[in-house]
Amino acid sequence: MTLRELRHARKLTQVKMAKTLGVTQDSVSRLEKRSDLLLSTLRKTVEAMGGNLSLVAEFPDRAPVVLSGIALHSGQHPRPVRRRERPLRPGRARLQNKPTGIFEETEETGCAP
C-alpha cells in the first residue's frame, strides 16, 4: 500500500495532512510520490495519520524481528552513545570550547598561541 492509498484509507485529505505535519499541501503531494524516504519522515507521516511506525526485518531462516531504536515513536529518544575519549598523545593539547567561543589549551605544548 502506498502512502497515498494509506491516506485515502484513513479518509484524510492532503490539506489535513499538511496542517498536521506543518507543511504545504504541495509538500504532501510530493512526499506521496517519493520512493525513498527518511525513516523519520515516514514515521512523522504515519503518526500524522494516527498510526505508529514499526520496522520489521524478515529472514528466510527465522521469525520476523522488530527492530528497535530506528523508527522511534514521538517522545522516544535513542539511548545516547557515549564516545570514549582517546588518550592524548605526548606533545598534543586537548582544546576545550569556552562559552565565549574562544578555544583554550588544557595542557602545555610549548607552543605560543
C-alpha positions, -999 to +999 in steps of 0.1 A: +000+000+000+014+034-009+013+064+014-014+079-009-035+048-006-030+047+031-041+083+034-072+076+014-079+045+035-077+067+066-101+092+049-077+121+052-070+148+027-036+162+017-047+195+032-055+179+066-022+160+065-003+192+056-018+211+086-009+182+109+027+180+096+031+217+094+039+217+057+021+228+025-004+206+006+021+205-023+047+191+000+024+162+010+017+156-027+054+154-034+060+132-004+034+107-016+053+104-049+087+097-034+101+062-034+129+069-010+122+085+024+140+090+057+126+068+084+119+099+105+098+114+076+079+082+072+073+080+110+060+115+111+037+109+082+023+077+097+018+094+130+000+123+113-024+097+101-030+084+136-007+054+135+027+042+147+056+030+126+075-002+134+103-017+113+104-054+108+133-074+093+123-107+077+147-136+072+141-170+055+155-190+084+139-173+114+108-154+127+105-117+118+125-094+140+111-060+151+140-035+150+142-011+179+156+024+182+153+030+144+117+041+138+110+057+171+076+069+182+071+106+192+086+113+226+111+084+224+147+090+221+175+065+215+200+060+243+229+083+239+260+067+226+290+077+248+322+082+229+353+070+246+379+097+248+411+087+231+443+090+252+462+122+245+495+116+226+526+132+240+531+168+229+495+173+220+470+196+237+433+190+240+412+220+232+381+229+251+353+251+237+348+280+260+313+297+262+327+328+245+337+307+215+374+310+223+395+279+225+419+274+253+446+248+257+443+224+287+478+210+286+512+227+280+525+221+245+554+246+245+538+263+215+529+300+216+493+308+205 
